[in-house]
Amino acid sequence: MHRILKPSLAGVVGLVGVAACSPDTSDFKDEAESFIEDDDGDVAQQTGLTFDNAECEEPANKDVNSTFNCTATASDGTTISFVATITGESEFSLGPGSGPPADSTSVPPTSGG
């Protein structure tokens, strides 16, 4: 299941289901990378950009509220940072990163609720 929770060009927020029945930490990493790189997916639709070379850290554990960072190269050439948060046994949300990697830009956080 892929669905946007707060649509905005300024901030990417999505809720993503991990395909494995009992996912391990590498499943969360792989699913986040695929979600970011999906040219017809929520991230591309929301930002107006497509992404390649998505790289995510493997989360330290599968606990709810655990976070892991991702970066990807946008079609405009910038490197964008994202943060993924595990929200359930087989789900995570994806949002703008807390800080840009060196020589890059980040998706600014959305305001409001």
C-alpha positions as CSV (number, residue, x, y, z in Angstrom):
1,M,0.0,0.0,0.0
2,H,1.4,3.4,-1.0
3,R,-0.5,6.5,0.0
4,I,0.3,10.1,0.6
5,L,-0.7,11.4,4.1
6,K,0.1,15.1,3.6
7,P,0.3,16.1,-0.1
8,S,2.7,19.0,-0.8
9,L,5.4,19.8,-3.2
10,A,7.5,21.1,-0.3
11,G,7.5,17.9,1.7
12,V,7.2,14.2,0.9
13,V,5.2,12.2,3.4
14,G,4.0,8.7,2.6
15,L,2.9,5.6,4.3
16,V,4.4,2.5,2.8
17,G,3.7,-1.2,3.5
18,V,6.6,-3.6,3.4
19,A,5.8,-6.6,1.3
20,A,7.3,-9.3,3.5
21,C,5.0,-11.0,6.0
22,S,7.6,-10.7,8.7
23,P,10.0,-8.2,7.4
24,D,13.6,-7.8,8.7
25,T,15.6,-4.6,8.7
26,S,16.9,-5.1,5.2
27,D,13.3,-5.3,3.9
28,F,12.6,-1.8,5.2
29,K,15.8,-0.5,3.6
30,D,15.0,-2.1,0.2
31,E,11.3,-1.1,0.2
32,A,12.2,2.6,1.0
33,E,14.8,2.7,-1.8
34,S,12.2,1.2,-4.3
35,F,9.5,3.6,-3.0
36,I,11.8,6.6,-3.6
37,E,12.8,5.4,-7.1
38,D,9.3,4.6,-8.4
39,D,9.0,7.0,-11.4
40,D,5.2,6.7,-11.2
41,G,4.9,6.7,-7.5
42,D,3.9,9.1,-4.7
43,V,7.4,10.7,-4.3
44,A,7.6,11.5,-8.0
45,Q,4.0,12.8,-8.2
46,Q,4.3,14.9,-5.1
47,T,7.7,16.5,-6.0
48,G,7.5,16.7,-9.8
49,L,10.9,15.0,-9.9
50,T,12.0,11.4,-10.4
51,F,14.8,9.9,-8.3
52,D,17.7,7.5,-9.0
53,N,20.5,6.0,-6.9
54,A,18.4,5.9,-3.8
55,E,20.4,4.7,-0.9
56,C,19.0,4.0,2.6
57,E,20.6,3.0,5.8
58,E,19.4,-0.3,7.2
59,P,17.5,0.5,10.3
60,A,19.1,-0.6,13.6
61,N,16.0,-2.5,14.5
62,K,12.3,-3.0,13.5
63,D,10.8,-1.2,16.5
64,V,8.0,1.3,15.9
65,N,9.4,4.9,15.7
66,S,12.9,3.7,14.7
67,T,14.2,6.0,11.9
68,F,16.7,5.5,9.1
69,N,18.0,8.0,6.6
70,C,17.9,7.8,2.8
71,T,19.4,9.9,0.0
72,A,18.6,10.0,-3.7
73,T,19.6,11.9,-6.8
74,A,16.7,13.9,-8.3
75,S,16.1,14.4,-12.0
76,D,17.3,18.0,-11.6
77,G,20.7,16.7,-10.4
78,T,20.3,17.6,-6.7
79,T,20.8,15.1,-3.9
80,I,17.8,14.9,-1.7
81,S,17.7,13.5,1.8
82,F,14.7,11.7,3.3
83,V,14.0,10.1,6.7
84,A,11.9,7.0,7.0
85,T,10.2,6.1,10.3
86,I,8.9,2.6,11.1
87,T,5.2,3.0,11.9
88,G,4.1,-0.6,12.3
89,E,5.2,-4.2,11.9
90,S,5.2,-3.9,8.1
91,E,4.9,-0.2,7.5
92,F,7.0,2.9,7.4
93,S,6.5,6.6,6.6
94,L,8.8,8.6,4.4
95,G,9.4,12.3,4.9
96,P,11.9,15.1,4.3
97,G,15.3,14.6,5.8
98,S,16.5,16.5,8.8
99,G,19.6,17.8,7.1
100,P,21.2,17.7,3.7
101,P,24.2,15.6,2.9
102,A,27.3,17.5,1.8
103,D,26.9,19.4,-1.5
104,S,23.2,18.8,-1.8
105,T,19.8,20.2,-1.0
106,S,17.0,18.7,1.1
107,V,13.3,18.7,0.8
108,P,12.1,21.5,3.2
109,P,9.7,20.3,5.9
110,T,6.0,21.1,5.6
111,S,4.3,23.3,8.1
112,G,0.9,22.8,9.7
113,G,-0.8,19.6,10.3
